[in-house]
């Protein structure tokens, strides 16, 4: 009877040791993963701090600035187009201001009714930023069946 008790104590002691070693190993592995992740060792792309800055002379606002969504309504008089645009700056290093746009209005037969160019007022986008802006455009052409807005230029700074 005492031998059975001693045998059970030995097995229990072995199980306890195995469980303790397993817990320590799991904690070491998780700690190593957290440490490596904090140092960016799992990142496949270089960090933004390591990316070479884009010279302002090589800025491409038409490529970097993307219109994510647009909405166009008429003002209260029904004669002026009012645009609401959501714009994102995809550049990791450049800030854009004085963002220029072009609007186009067309008829149901795809004929061109009008175009206008201007600057989106009070819109400055830092690297990676996204903002909404509202602006009034030219007189809303009667017979408009479709419309679009696109970015045509901007001033870049670092």
RAQUICOR-V624568 format. One record per run of one state. SS is the DSSP state (hx for helix, st for strand, lp for the rest). FROM is the first residue (numbers start at 1). TO is the last residue. If there is no record, write none. Layout:
SS_FROM_TO + SS_FROM_TO
This chain:
lp_1_1 + hx_2_38 + lp_39_55 + hx_56_58 + lp_59_60 + hx_61_64 + st_65_74 + lp_75_79 + st_80_89 + lp_90_94 + st_95_106 + lp_107_111 + st_112_119 + lp_120_124 + st_125_125 + lp_126_129 + st_130_139 + lp_140_145 + st_146_157 + lp_158_158
